[in-house]
Amino acid sequence: MKLPEDVVIPEDKLVRYLLLPREENDKSQFLGIAGYTLGTWEVLARDLHDLAKIYEISDKAISLYGIKWEVQGSLTGPNDGTVCGDGLDYAGDKRGDALCDVVS
């Protein structure tokens, strides 16, 4: 099964979480390997959306925030670097919107 075509990755999730350096659970360095930065957040959004259209959902779980789907794959970023993780988690909230979290 694949994620719905209309899956939404909020801009805030990218620029205020995934690409913003943090002391704990920092994803920005991991994504930086492929050249993703705050200045290329729209490229990351597109690449994550494309990844979700290509790969099947490998896991599904229910959390406090709704349904959480995992899509495993790799991303090739703006600098042609590739990052691979255990997967990409898409967590649907109670309204059915989708949030995205990169798991490395």
Secondary structure, DSSP 8 states (H G I E B T S, - for coil): ----TT----HHHIIIIISS--SSS--HHHHHTTT--GGGHHHHHHHHHHHHHHS-EEEEEEETTEEEEEE--EEE-TTS-EEE-SEEEEEE-TTS-EEEEEE-
